[in-house]
Structures are given as structure tokens and as C-alpha cells.
């Protein structure tokens, strides 16, 4: 749970769900994987970058899509898109 909280960043539960939804939707649309498939791979310890790469997706394009989608959220101006992308795509940093 702590890792998920780190990935989501600061914010209440509704904000965290929005961020997770944006990230997972971008990955799903890029790779054609179902949300459940992505979540299952993450639960098995595969990184998000690994999920995308294994499915033949373009990691940089997904990162860009996530940044853009986060900016479009009603509270997008209050989110640190770069930090959120870093937390999700580079969890070791």
C-alpha cells in the first residue's frame, strides 16, 4: 500500500483514484491490455515500464499521454505531472 501511495503522490482518495485511472487508462490504450491485466502484472512485481515494453508499447508516448491527461483533469494545475510520471514509471528513483 505504501508503494501505491508513493506512486499516487499527495492528495485525498478521490485524487489518488483519478491519478491511477489516468495512468492505467493511458497504458491500456497504448498497449491494448485490459486494466485487469495491467493490475495483475503490477501485482506480480512487473514495473509499469515493463508492462508497456512487454506489450510492445512506446513508454515515452505513454508518459506524454499521462502528462497531458493529468493536465486536463479539473485539478490538473495542482498536480505535479512530472513527479507523478516519475513515481509510476521510475519507481526505483
C-alpha positions, 0 to 999 in steps of 0.5 A: 500500500505504501508503494501505491501511495508513493506512486499516487503522490499527495492528495485525498482518495478521490485524487489518488483514484483519478491519478491511477485511472489516468495512468492505467487508462493511458497504458491500456490504450497504448498497449491494448491490455485490459486494466485487469491485466495491467493490475495483475502484472503490477501485482506480480512485481512487473514495473509499469515500464515493463508492462508497456515494453512487454506489450510492445508499447512506446513508454515515452508516448505513454508518459506524454499521454499521462502528462497531458491527461493529468493536465486536463483533469479539473485539478490538473494545475495542482498536480505535479505531472512530472513527479507523478510520471516519475513515481509510476514509471521510475519507481526505483528513483 
